[in-house]
Amino acid sequence: ERYWGSRMKVLIYNMAGVPVRTLEESTGDANPGIGTAYWDGKNNSGDMVASGLYYYVVDTGGKKFRGNITLIK
């Protein structure tokens, strides 16, 4: 099913559950029209985060999805 189109917010967390980054259309990091988001490996302060496992939650307004990311520098 296709859930993109209206809005999309992606929250990235470290494995301890601490929020690391928020990706949104307003910042240019997410494109709900085609269902993509780009994370450059930086936190909300602009600093690179450590290599490791992270997880993300995609909120499309009606549905939420969760997945894992492995970041290797």
Biopython code that builds the backbone (N, CA, C, O; Angstrom):
import numpy as np
from Bio.PDB.StructureBuilder import StructureBuilder

atoms = [
    (1, "GLU", "N", (0.832, -1.187, 0.000)),
    (1, "GLU", "CA", (0.000, 0.000, 0.000)),
    (1, "GLU", "C", (0.868, 1.237, 0.000)),
    (1, "GLU", "O", (2.001, 1.217, 0.480)),
    (2, "ARG", "N", (0.343, 2.285, -0.527)),
    (2, "ARG", "CA", (1.060, 3.555, -0.577)),
    (2, "ARG", "C", (0.441, 4.497, 0.449)),
    (2, "ARG", "O", (-0.754, 4.788, 0.402)),
    (3, "TYR", "N", (1.262, 4.965, 1.366)),
    (3, "TYR", "CA", (0.772, 5.833, 2.437)),
    (3, "TYR", "C", (1.315, 7.250, 2.343)),
    (3, "TYR", "O", (1.015, 8.074, 3.206)),
    (4, "TRP", "N", (2.095, 7.553, 1.333)),
    (4, "TRP", "CA", (2.639, 8.895, 1.251)),
    (4, "TRP", "C", (1.689, 9.805, 0.495)),
    (4, "TRP", "O", (0.709, 9.350, -0.095)),
    (5, "GLY", "N", (1.988, 11.087, 0.520)),
    (5, "GLY", "CA", (1.193, 12.027, -0.235)),
    (5, "GLY", "C", (0.757, 13.242, 0.560)),
    (5, "GLY", "O", (0.873, 14.365, 0.069)),
    (6, "SER", "N", (0.262, 13.055, 1.764)),
    (6, "SER", "CA", (-0.255, 14.189, 2.517)),
    (6, "SER", "C", (0.807, 14.822, 3.411)),
    (6, "SER", "O", (1.061, 16.023, 3.312)),
    (7, "ARG", "N", (1.416, 14.044, 4.266)),
    (7, "ARG", "CA", (2.476, 14.559, 5.128)),
    (7, "ARG", "C", (3.344, 13.399, 5.575)),
    (7, "ARG", "O", (2.932, 12.240, 5.520)),
    (8, "MET", "N", (4.548, 13.723, 6.016)),
    (8, "MET", "CA", (5.444, 12.678, 6.486)),
    (8, "MET", "C", (6.448, 13.298, 7.448)),
    (8, "MET", "O", (7.063, 14.324, 7.156)),
    (9, "LYS", "N", (6.597, 12.663, 8.584)),
    (9, "LYS", "CA", (7.574, 13.081, 9.592)),
    (9, "LYS", "C", (8.331, 11.823, 10.001)),
    (9, "LYS", "O", (7.721, 10.795, 10.298)),
    (10, "VAL", "N", (9.645, 11.903, 10.016)),
    (10, "VAL", "CA", (10.478, 10.767, 10.381)),
    (10, "VAL", "C", (11.267, 11.139, 11.633)),
    (10, "VAL", "O", (11.996, 12.131, 11.646)),
    (11, "LEU", "N", (11.119, 10.343, 12.673)),
    (11, "LEU", "CA", (11.863, 10.545, 13.913)),
    (11, "LEU", "C", (12.917, 9.456, 14.015)),
    (11, "LEU", "O", (12.604, 8.275, 13.868)),
    (12, "ILE", "N", (14.157, 9.839, 14.263)),
    (12, "ILE", "CA", (15.257, 8.876, 14.390)),
    (12, "ILE", "C", (15.697, 8.862, 15.844)),
    (12, "ILE", "O", (15.915, 9.909, 16.453)),
    (13, "TYR", "N", (15.825, 7.654, 16.393)),
    (13, "TYR", "CA", (16.178, 7.444, 17.799)),
    (13, "TYR", "C", (17.421, 6.580, 17.896)),
    (13, "TYR", "O", (17.681, 5.753, 17.023)),
    (14, "ASN", "N", (18.202, 6.776, 18.976)),
    (14, "ASN", "CA", (19.277, 5.821, 19.245)),
    (14, "ASN", "C", (18.657, 4.607, 19.930)),
    (14, "ASN", "O", (17.463, 4.608, 20.230)),
    (15, "MET", "N", (19.438, 3.598, 20.175)),
    (15, "MET", "CA", (18.887, 2.351, 20.717)),
    (15, "MET", "C", (18.431, 2.490, 22.166)),
    (15, "MET", "O", (17.741, 1.608, 22.678)),
    (16, "ALA", "N", (18.803, 3.581, 22.835)),
    (16, "ALA", "CA", (18.317, 3.839, 24.185)),
    (16, "ALA", "C", (16.957, 4.538, 24.152)),
    (16, "ALA", "O", (16.358, 4.791, 25.197)),
    (17, "GLY", "N", (16.478, 4.847, 22.954)),
    (17, "GLY", "CA", (15.177, 5.492, 22.816)),
    (17, "GLY", "C", (15.219, 7.006, 22.893)),
    (17, "GLY", "O", (14.180, 7.656, 23.008)),
    (18, "VAL", "N", (16.416, 7.571, 22.830)),
    (18, "VAL", "CA", (16.564, 9.027, 22.879)),
    (18, "VAL", "C", (16.443, 9.586, 21.460)),
    (18, "VAL", "O", (17.137, 9.111, 20.561)),
    (19, "PRO", "N", (15.585, 10.576, 21.237)),
    (19, "PRO", "CA", (15.460, 11.160, 19.897)),
    (19, "PRO", "C", (16.771, 11.793, 19.437)),
    (19, "PRO", "O", (17.421, 12.517, 20.191)),
    (20, "VAL", "N", (17.147, 11.513, 18.196)),
    (20, "VAL", "CA", (18.388, 12.019, 17.633)),
    (20, "VAL", "C", (18.111, 13.083, 16.569)),
    (20, "VAL", "O", (18.765, 14.126, 16.535)),
    (21, "ARG", "N", (17.138, 12.807, 15.706)),
    (21, "ARG", "CA", (16.873, 13.719, 14.578)),
    (21, "ARG", "C", (15.423, 13.630, 14.161)),
    (21, "ARG", "O", (14.799, 12.572, 14.244)),
    (22, "THR", "N", (14.892, 14.759, 13.710)),
    (22, "THR", "CA", (13.559, 14.821, 13.144)),
    (22, "THR", "C", (13.689, 15.269, 11.695)),
    (22, "THR", "O", (14.278, 16.312, 11.409)),
    (23, "LEU", "N", (13.140, 14.481, 10.789)),
    (23, "LEU", "CA", (13.171, 14.813, 9.368)),
    (23, "LEU", "C", (11.756, 15.184, 8.939)),
    (23, "LEU", "O", (10.811, 14.424, 9.150)),
    (24, "GLU", "N", (11.623, 16.370, 8.331)),
    (24, "GLU", "CA", (10.310, 16.846, 7.921)),
    (24, "GLU", "C", (10.394, 17.510, 6.552)),
    (24, "GLU", "O", (11.475, 17.852, 6.073)),
    (25, "GLU", "N", (9.245, 17.680, 5.944)),
    (25, "GLU", "CA", (9.179, 18.357, 4.657)),
    (25, "GLU", "C", (9.668, 19.801, 4.778)),
    (25, "GLU", "O", (10.336, 20.307, 3.877)),
    (26, "SER", "N", (9.340, 20.461, 5.880)),
    (26, "SER", "CA", (9.701, 21.873, 6.058)),
    (26, "SER", "C", (11.218, 22.089, 6.087)),
    (26, "SER", "O", (11.689, 23.180, 5.764)),
    (27, "THR", "N", (11.985, 21.066, 6.470)),
    (27, "THR", "CA", (13.443, 21.182, 6.502)),
    (27, "THR", "C", (14.084, 20.653, 5.221)),
    (27, "THR", "O", (15.300, 20.741, 5.052)),
    (28, "GLY", "N", (13.270, 20.106, 4.323)),
    (28, "GLY", "CA", (13.783, 19.566, 3.068)),
    (28, "GLY", "C", (14.338, 18.161, 3.174)),
    (28, "GLY", "O", (14.886, 17.636, 2.205)),
    (29, "ASP", "N", (14.204, 17.539, 4.345)),
    (29, "ASP", "CA", (14.751, 16.198, 4.561)),
    (29, "ASP", "C", (13.767, 15.085, 4.200)),
    (29, "ASP", "O", (14.167, 13.930, 4.058)),
    (30, "ALA", "N", (12.496, 15.419, 4.052)),
    (30, "ALA", "CA", (11.474, 14.416, 3.746)),
    (30, "ALA", "C", (10.610, 14.921, 2.600)),
    (30, "ALA", "O", (10.333, 16.115, 2.489)),
    (31, "ASN", "N", (10.195, 14.000, 1.761)),
    (31, "ASN", "CA", (9.342, 14.338, 0.635)),
    (31, "ASN", "C", (8.120, 13.434, 0.648)),
    (31, "ASN", "O", (8.176, 12.322, 0.123)),
    (32, "PRO", "N", (7.022, 13.884, 1.234)),
    (32, "PRO", "CA", (5.842, 13.029, 1.313)),
    (32, "PRO", "C", (5.232, 12.731, -0.050)),
    (32, "PRO", "O", (4.524, 11.735, -0.199)),
    (33, "GLY", "N", (5.492, 13.570, -1.044)),
    (33, "GLY", "CA", (4.928, 13.347, -2.372)),
    (33, "GLY", "C", (5.422, 12.069, -3.021)),
    (33, "GLY", "O", (4.695, 11.441, -3.790)),
    (34, "ILE", "N", (6.669, 11.675, -2.715)),
    (34, "ILE", "CA", (7.206, 10.434, -3.280)),
    (34, "ILE", "C", (7.594, 9.425, -2.205)),
    (34, "ILE", "O", (8.064, 8.332, -2.519)),
    (35, "GLY", "N", (7.398, 9.790, -0.935)),
    (35, "GLY", "CA", (7.616, 8.851, 0.160)),
    (35, "GLY", "C", (9.067, 8.585, 0.482)),
    (35, "GLY", "O", (9.429, 7.454, 0.806)),
    (36, "THR", "N", (9.915, 9.615, 0.400)),
    (36, "THR", "CA", (11.330, 9.430, 0.726)),
    (36, "THR", "C", (11.760, 10.392, 1.821)),
    (36, "THR", "O", (11.167, 11.455, 2.007)),
    (37, "ALA", "N", (12.795, 10.003, 2.536)),
    (37, "ALA", "CA", (13.426, 10.861, 3.533)),
    (37, "ALA", "C", (14.925, 10.607, 3.466)),
    (37, "ALA", "O", (15.361, 9.496, 3.164)),
    (38, "TYR", "N", (15.707, 11.631, 3.748)),
    (38, "TYR", "CA", (17.155, 11.536, 3.700)),
    (38, "TYR", "C", (17.738, 11.966, 5.042)),
    (38, "TYR", "O", (17.466, 13.068, 5.519)),
    (39, "TRP", "N", (18.546, 11.084, 5.652)),
    (39, "TRP", "CA", (19.239, 11.405, 6.895)),
    (39, "TRP", "C", (20.728, 11.426, 6.617)),
    (39, "TRP", "O", (21.283, 10.454, 6.105)),
    (40, "ASP", "N", (21.373, 12.523, 6.950)),
    (40, "ASP", "CA", (22.791, 12.695, 6.692)),
    (40, "ASP", "C", (23.689, 12.209, 7.831)),
    (40, "ASP", "O", (24.899, 12.430, 7.796)),
    (41, "GLY", "N", (23.114, 11.554, 8.835)),
    (41, "GLY", "CA", (23.902, 11.033, 9.952)),
    (41, "GLY", "C", (24.157, 12.055, 11.043)),
    (41, "GLY", "O", (24.961, 11.822, 11.946)),
    (42, "LYS", "N", (23.469, 13.196, 10.960)),
    (42, "LYS", "CA", (23.665, 14.243, 11.963)),
    (42, "LYS", "C", (22.462, 14.312, 12.899)),
    (42, "LYS", "O", (21.350, 13.912, 12.553)),
    (43, "ASN", "N", (22.726, 14.836, 14.100)),
    (43, "ASN", "CA", (21.625, 15.033, 15.051)),
    (43, "ASN", "C", (20.961, 16.382, 14.774)),
    (43, "ASN", "O", (21.346, 17.084, 13.838)),
    (44, "ASN", "N", (19.977, 16.740, 15.577)),
    (44, "ASN", "CA", (19.258, 17.996, 15.360)),
    (44, "ASN", "C", (20.140, 19.227, 15.553)),
    (44, "ASN", "O", (19.793, 20.313, 15.087)),
    (45, "SER", "N", (21.279, 19.070, 16.237)),
    (45, "SER", "CA", (22.218, 20.182, 16.438)),
    (45, "SER", "C", (23.217, 20.322, 15.295)),
    (45, "SER", "O", (23.995, 21.275, 15.256)),
    (46, "GLY", "N", (23.193, 19.362, 14.360)),
    (46, "GLY", "CA", (24.105, 19.411, 13.226)),
    (46, "GLY", "C", (25.398, 18.654, 13.425)),
    (46, "GLY", "O", (26.278, 18.708, 12.566)),
    (47, "ASP", "N", (25.539, 17.941, 14.549)),
    (47, "ASP", "CA", (26.740, 17.158, 14.819)),
    (47, "ASP", "C", (26.556, 15.727, 14.328)),
    (47, "ASP", "O", (25.463, 15.169, 14.419)),
    (48, "MET", "N", (27.636, 15.132, 13.804)),
    (48, "MET", "CA", (27.573, 13.735, 13.377)),
    (48, "MET", "C", (27.369, 12.841, 14.602)),
    (48, "MET", "O", (27.982, 13.056, 15.647)),
    (49, "VAL", "N", (26.514, 11.851, 14.463)),
    (49, "VAL", "CA", (26.299, 10.905, 15.549)),
    (49, "VAL", "C", (27.275, 9.742, 15.399)),
    (49, "VAL", "O", (27.899, 9.586, 14.350)),
    (50, "ALA", "N", (27.407, 8.942, 16.426)),
    (50, "ALA", "CA", (28.324, 7.812, 16.431)),
    (50, "ALA", "C", (27.815, 6.689, 15.528)),
    (50, "ALA", "O", (26.612, 6.552, 15.307)),
    (51, "SER", "N", (28.730, 5.903, 15.021)),
    (51, "SER", "CA", (28.346, 4.698, 14.286)),
    (51, "SER", "C", (27.554, 3.801, 15.211)),
    (51, "SER", "O", (27.808, 3.767, 16.415)),
    (52, "GLY", "N", (26.605, 3.081, 14.664)),
    (52, "GLY", "CA", (25.821, 2.166, 15.482)),
    (52, "GLY", "C", (24.442, 1.931, 14.919)),
    (52, "GLY", "O", (24.150, 2.263, 13.770)),
    (53, "LEU", "N", (23.599, 1.351, 15.752)),
    (53, "LEU", "CA", (22.234, 1.040, 15.364)),
    (53, "LEU", "C", (21.285, 2.142, 15.821)),
    (53, "LEU", "O", (21.388, 2.648, 16.939)),
    (54, "TYR", "N", (20.377, 2.497, 14.951)),
    (54, "TYR", "CA", (19.362, 3.491, 15.229)),
    (54, "TYR", "C", (18.037, 2.937, 14.725)),
    (54, "TYR", "O", (18.018, 2.020, 13.903)),
    (55, "TYR", "N", (16.957, 3.473, 15.201)),
    (55, "TYR", "CA", (15.668, 3.092, 14.624)),
    (55, "TYR", "C", (14.884, 4.343, 14.294)),
    (55, "TYR", "O", (15.105, 5.409, 14.870)),
    (56, "TYR", "N", (13.975, 4.194, 13.366)),
    (56, "TYR", "CA", (13.182, 5.332, 12.918)),
    (56, "TYR", "C", (11.705, 5.008, 13.003)),
    (56, "TYR", "O", (11.295, 3.849, 12.933)),
    (57, "VAL", "N", (10.919, 6.059, 13.156)),
    (57, "VAL", "CA", (9.467, 5.961, 13.142)),
    (57, "VAL", "C", (8.980, 6.955, 12.097)),
    (57, "VAL", "O", (9.270, 8.148, 12.181)),
    (58, "VAL", "N", (8.243, 6.460, 11.118)),
    (58, "VAL", "CA", (7.663, 7.302, 10.083)),
    (58, "VAL", "C", (6.204, 7.525, 10.430)),
    (58, "VAL", "O", (5.447, 6.574, 10.622)),
    (59, "ASP", "N", (5.819, 8.783, 10.510)),
    (59, "ASP", "CA", (4.430, 9.147, 10.812)),
    (59, "ASP", "C", (3.850, 9.814, 9.564)),
    (59, "ASP", "O", (4.322, 10.871, 9.145)),
    (60, "THR", "N", (2.830, 9.195, 8.974)),
    (60, "THR", "CA", (2.201, 9.754, 7.778)),
    (60, "THR", "C", (0.860, 10.399, 8.092)),
    (60, "THR", "O", (0.095, 10.722, 7.183)),
    (61, "GLY", "N", (0.575, 10.585, 9.357)),
    (61, "GLY", "CA", (-0.679, 11.194, 9.746)),
    (61, "GLY", "C", (-1.722, 10.180, 10.161)),
    (61, "GLY", "O", (-2.492, 10.433, 11.088)),
    (62, "GLY", "N", (-1.762, 9.058, 9.509)),
    (62, "GLY", "CA", (-2.719, 8.025, 9.854)),
    (62, "GLY", "C", (-2.052, 6.717, 10.213)),
    (62, "GLY", "O", (-2.594, 5.923, 10.981)),
    (63, "LYS", "N", (-0.885, 6.496, 9.663)),
    (63, "LYS", "CA", (-0.136, 5.259, 9.903)),
    (63, "LYS", "C", (1.243, 5.598, 10.440)),
    (63, "LYS", "O", (1.795, 6.656, 10.138)),
    (64, "LYS", "N", (1.791, 4.697, 11.234)),
    (64, "LYS", "CA", (3.165, 4.816, 11.715)),
    (64, "LYS", "C", (3.902, 3.530, 11.378)),
    (64, "LYS", "O", (3.366, 2.430, 11.513)),
    (65, "PHE", "N", (5.129, 3.691, 10.940)),
    (65, "PHE", "CA", (5.971, 2.556, 10.592)),
    (65, "PHE", "C", (7.279, 2.682, 11.341)),
    (65, "PHE", "O", (7.718, 3.789, 11.655)),
    (66, "ARG", "N", (7.904, 1.553, 11.628)),
    (66, "ARG", "CA", (9.165, 1.549, 12.357)),
    (66, "ARG", "C", (10.154, 0.661, 11.622)),
    (66, "ARG", "O", (9.776, -0.356, 11.041)),
    (67, "GLY", "N", (11.417, 1.050, 11.651)),
    (67, "GLY", "CA", (12.463, 0.264, 11.033)),
    (67, "GLY", "C", (13.797, 0.561, 11.687)),
    (67, "GLY", "O", (13.879, 1.392, 12.592)),
    (68, "ASN", "N", (14.840, -0.113, 11.233)),
    (68, "ASN", "CA", (16.179, 0.031, 11.794)),
    (68, "ASN", "C", (17.146, 0.596, 10.769)),
    (68, "ASN", "O", (16.985, 0.391, 9.565)),
    (69, "ILE", "N", (18.144, 1.305, 11.256)),
    (69, "ILE", "CA", (19.195, 1.866, 10.424)),
    (69, "ILE", "C", (20.534, 1.497, 11.076)),
    (69, "ILE", "O", (20.686, 1.610, 12.292)),
    (70, "THR", "N", (21.487, 1.065, 10.277)),
    (70, "THR", "CA", (22.847, 0.874, 10.757)),
    (70, "THR", "C", (23.678, 1.989, 10.155)),
    (70, "THR", "O", (23.765, 2.107, 8.932)),
    (71, "LEU", "N", (24.282, 2.797, 10.984)),
    (71, "LEU", "CA", (25.103, 3.904, 10.528)),
    (71, "LEU", "C", (26.570, 3.519, 10.699)),
    (71, "LEU", "O", (27.015, 3.209, 11.804)),
    (72, "ILE", "N", (27.307, 3.543, 9.606)),
    (72, "ILE", "CA", (28.731, 3.218, 9.622)),
    (72, "ILE", "C", (29.475, 4.398, 9.026)),
    (72, "ILE", "O", (29.205, 4.822, 7.903)),
    (73, "LYS", "N", (30.405, 4.913, 9.789)),
    (73, "LYS", "CA", (31.208, 6.054, 9.295)),
    (73, "LYS", "C", (32.438, 5.558, 8.595)),
    (73, "LYS", "O", (33.239, 6.358, 8.111)),
]
sb = StructureBuilder()
sb.init_structure("model")
sb.init_model(0)
sb.init_chain("A")
sb.init_seg("    ")
for serial, (resi, resn, name, xyz) in enumerate(atoms, 1):
    if name == "N":
        sb.init_residue(resn, " ", resi, " ")
    sb.init_atom(name, np.array(xyz, "f"), 0.0, 1.0, " ", f" {name:<3s}", serial, name[0])
structure = sb.get_structure()
